[in-house]
Amino acid sequence: MDAATSQLLGTLILGRSVAALATLHDGRPFASMIPYAIHLDSRTGRLRFITHVSRLSTHTRDMLESPDVCLLVTMPENNSQPPQALPRVSLPATATFIAPGDDDHGSLKAAYLARFPHAADYFQLGDFSIVTLEPVSARFIAGFARALTLSPAQVAAAVGDVALG
């Protein structure tokens, strides 16, 4: 992946705050919208998307039943290009529920609240949990007829490069 394409991917992921989340619900595909933050471990290069979900939500129960999910992050529509040319990334991932006593809970919570400070009150509710979504691969569409299959390390590097500026 060239530097400009990597920059586009990192900017896409860091520039959006919501993604479509696909789960399996009763054996059928189900999509919902979730807010997300990013946690990039500078020591290991491990990239995780962070969300904070209620157990009352269908997608939460789906992730508890099957942790295999997929995120779709897209650039907003605009009038200057056809929808088929919009940059987007599809990220098959593994969902992991993070218990309050987990070593990473504090840093994940801080990353989430840095992006969504209004969500602080939700952490007081007993039915909400932090869930990390760790990509296992990625399919990045950088524009019309510009598709790439990427490793988690390539996605993490693109995000890290943009985050560090």
C-alpha positions as CSV (number, residue, x, y, z in Angstrom):
1,M,0.0,0.0,0.0
2,D,1.5,3.3,-1.0
3,A,1.7,6.3,1.4
4,A,-1.2,8.2,0.0
5,T,-3.5,5.2,0.2
6,S,-2.3,4.5,3.8
7,Q,-3.0,8.1,4.7
8,L,-6.5,7.8,3.2
9,L,-7.3,4.7,5.3
10,G,-6.0,6.2,8.5
11,T,-7.9,9.4,8.0
12,L,-11.1,7.4,7.2
13,I,-10.9,5.3,10.4
14,L,-9.9,8.2,12.7
15,G,-12.2,10.7,11.0
16,R,-15.4,8.8,11.6
17,S,-17.0,8.0,14.9
18,V,-19.7,5.5,13.8
19,A,-19.6,2.3,11.9
20,A,-22.1,-0.3,10.7
21,L,-21.7,-3.4,12.8
22,A,-22.8,-6.8,11.3
23,T,-23.5,-9.7,13.6
24,L,-25.4,-13.0,13.3
25,H,-28.9,-12.9,14.8
26,D,-30.7,-16.2,14.9
27,G,-28.4,-17.4,12.1
28,R,-29.1,-14.5,9.8
29,P,-27.1,-11.3,9.1
30,F,-28.1,-8.3,11.2
31,A,-26.6,-4.8,10.9
32,S,-26.7,-1.9,13.4
33,M,-24.9,1.3,14.0
34,I,-22.3,1.7,16.8
35,P,-20.1,4.6,17.9
36,Y,-16.5,3.7,18.2
37,A,-13.1,4.9,19.5
38,I,-9.7,3.5,18.7
39,H,-7.0,2.0,20.9
40,L,-3.6,1.5,19.3
41,D,-1.0,-0.1,21.6
42,S,2.2,1.6,20.7
43,R,4.3,-1.3,22.1
44,T,2.7,-4.1,20.2
45,G,1.0,-2.3,17.3
46,R,-2.3,-4.0,18.3
47,L,-5.3,-2.0,17.0
48,R,-8.7,-2.4,18.6
49,F,-12.0,-0.6,18.0
50,I,-13.8,0.2,21.2
51,T,-17.5,0.4,21.7
52,H,-19.7,0.6,24.8
53,V,-22.9,-1.3,24.4
54,S,-26.0,-2.2,26.5
55,R,-27.0,-5.8,27.0
56,L,-30.5,-4.7,26.1
57,S,-29.3,-4.2,22.5
58,T,-29.8,-7.0,20.0
59,H,-26.2,-6.6,18.7
60,T,-24.8,-7.0,22.2
61,R,-26.6,-10.3,22.7
62,D,-25.5,-11.4,19.2
63,M,-21.8,-10.7,20.1
64,L,-22.2,-12.6,23.3
65,E,-23.4,-15.6,21.3
66,S,-21.0,-15.3,18.4
67,P,-17.9,-13.0,18.6
68,D,-17.4,-13.0,14.8
69,V,-18.5,-9.6,13.6
70,C,-17.7,-7.1,10.8
71,L,-17.4,-3.3,10.9
72,L,-18.0,-1.1,7.9
73,V,-16.6,2.4,8.0
74,T,-17.5,4.7,5.1
75,M,-16.7,8.3,4.1
76,P,-19.8,10.5,4.0
77,E,-21.6,10.8,0.7
78,N,-21.0,13.9,-1.3
79,N,-22.1,15.3,-4.6
80,S,-18.6,15.2,-6.2
81,Q,-18.4,11.4,-6.6
82,P,-20.7,8.5,-7.2
83,P,-21.4,6.3,-4.1
84,Q,-19.4,3.4,-5.6
85,A,-16.3,5.5,-5.4
86,L,-16.6,6.4,-1.8
87,P,-13.7,5.2,0.3
88,R,-14.7,2.5,2.8
89,V,-13.2,-0.3,4.8
90,S,-14.8,-3.6,5.8
91,L,-13.2,-5.1,8.9
92,P,-14.0,-8.6,9.9
93,A,-13.2,-8.7,13.6
94,T,-13.5,-10.6,16.9
95,A,-15.6,-9.0,19.7
96,T,-14.3,-9.3,23.2
97,F,-16.2,-8.1,26.3
98,I,-13.9,-6.4,28.7
99,A,-14.7,-6.9,32.4
100,P,-14.4,-3.9,34.7
101,G,-11.5,-5.6,36.6
102,D,-9.5,-6.3,33.4
103,D,-6.1,-4.7,33.2
104,D,-7.0,-2.8,30.0
105,H,-10.4,-1.6,31.2
106,G,-9.2,1.8,32.4
107,S,-7.3,2.7,29.3
108,L,-10.1,1.5,27.0
109,K,-12.7,3.5,29.0
110,A,-10.4,6.6,28.8
111,A,-10.1,6.2,25.1
112,Y,-13.8,5.9,24.6
113,L,-14.6,8.8,26.9
114,A,-12.0,11.0,25.2
115,R,-14.1,10.6,22.0
116,F,-17.5,10.5,23.6
117,P,-17.4,12.5,26.9
118,H,-21.2,12.6,27.0
119,A,-21.2,8.8,27.5
120,A,-19.7,9.0,31.0
121,D,-23.1,8.5,32.7
122,Y,-23.6,5.3,30.8
123,F,-20.6,3.8,32.7
124,Q,-22.8,4.0,35.8
125,L,-25.4,1.7,34.3
126,G,-25.0,-2.0,35.1
127,D,-26.1,-3.2,31.7
128,F,-23.3,-1.5,29.7
129,S,-20.0,-3.2,28.7
130,I,-16.9,-2.2,26.9
131,V,-16.4,-4.4,23.9
132,T,-13.3,-4.4,21.8
133,L,-13.4,-5.3,18.1
134,E,-10.1,-6.5,16.9
135,P,-9.7,-6.8,13.1
136,V,-8.6,-10.1,11.6
137,S,-8.3,-8.6,8.1
138,A,-9.6,-5.7,6.1
139,R,-11.0,-4.9,2.7
140,F,-10.3,-1.3,1.8
141,I,-11.9,0.4,-1.1
142,A,-9.8,3.5,-1.7
143,G,-12.0,4.6,-4.6
144,F,-13.5,3.3,-7.8
145,A,-11.6,0.1,-8.9
146,R,-9.1,0.6,-6.1
147,A,-9.6,-2.4,-3.7
148,L,-7.0,-3.8,-1.4
149,T,-7.0,-6.7,1.1
150,L,-5.0,-5.8,4.2
151,S,-3.6,-7.4,7.3
152,P,-4.4,-6.0,10.8
153,A,-0.8,-4.8,11.0
154,Q,-1.3,-2.7,7.8
155,V,-4.5,-1.1,9.1
156,A,-2.8,-0.4,12.5
157,A,0.2,1.2,10.7
158,A,-2.1,3.5,8.7
159,V,-4.0,4.5,11.8
160,G,-0.8,5.1,13.7
161,D,0.8,7.2,11.0
162,V,-2.2,9.5,10.8
163,A,-2.6,9.6,14.6
164,L,1.1,10.6,15.1
165,G,0.8,13.1,12.3
